[in-house]
């Protein structure tokens, strides 16, 4: 490690997720996941498909990660991994469309 400020973990995270569109996407995914977990905790008829919404919002990575065994922890892991990958792509697209190539 060279110790340059552009190589630190916070600088890399800022480069990946510092775009406003990426932050908005990650916030929406977090809200959808919290809603799905709250809706599935309630015992009503409509809660059975609540988990589909955050999975579709973070596809395709979350669909692949759902192959992991388990209940709520694997669901959260699948949605979080999908949101992080897609958030990085959204941030990259936002920077490119505004003309800042950022690395």
N, C-alpha and C positions, 0 to 999 in steps of 0.2 A: 504494500500500500504506500502510495507516494505522499499521502497527507494533504493532497490538494483539496480545496473545499468543494469542488464539483464532483468528487468521488465519495463523499460521505453519504451515509444512509439517508439522513434527512434531505440532502440535496437530490438524491435519486428519487425519493418518494415525491418530492415537490415537482420534479420534472415529469413523473408519471401521472400524478393525480392533482397537480396544482391548477389545472384548467377549471374554470367555473362549470363547464358542461360535465366534466368528469365528476366533480364534487356533487353536482345536482343529481347525476345518475346514481352515484353511490348512496346519497341520502334517500333517494326514492327506493332503491333496493333494500336499504335498512328498514324503511317504513313499511314496505310490503312484507318483509320477513317478520317484523314485529306483529303486524296485523294478522298474518297467517298463523303464527304461533298462538296469538290470543284467541283467534276464531276457532282454532282446533282444540283449545283448552275448554272452550264452552261446549256444552253438550246440546247441540241443535242439529237439525237436518242439513243445513247449508254449509256446515263447517267441513264436510268431508272432502271438498275440492278446493279449500282455501289455499293449500300448499302449491297448487298448480300455477297460480299467478306469479309468485316470485321465481319459480323454476323457469317459466316461460320468459320472464323479464331478464333472466341471466343465462339463457341458452346461448350457445350449445355446450359450454363447459359444464354447467350445472346438470344437464341431462346425462352427461358421461359420468360425472361424479356421483350421481344417484345410484350407481351400481354398487356402491359401498354398503355393507350391511349395517343395520342399526336404525334407530328411530330419529328423534329430534336432533341429536348431535350430528348425525351424518347429513340430515337435511340442511342444517345451518352451515356445515362445512361445504356442501355442494353449492349452495346459494352464494356463500361468501367467496369461494374460489371463482365462480362464474362472474360475480360482480367485480372482483378485482381485475380479472383479465379483460372483461368488457370495458371497465372504467379506464384502463390504460389505453385501450383502442380508441375510446371516445375522446380522451385527452389528446392523443396523438392527432386524431382527425381535426379536432378543434384548433390545435396549433397550426396544422398545415393549412387549413382553410383561412386562417387569419394571416398567414404568410410568415409565421415564426416557426422555423423548422425545429428548434430545440432538440437537444439530444438526451 
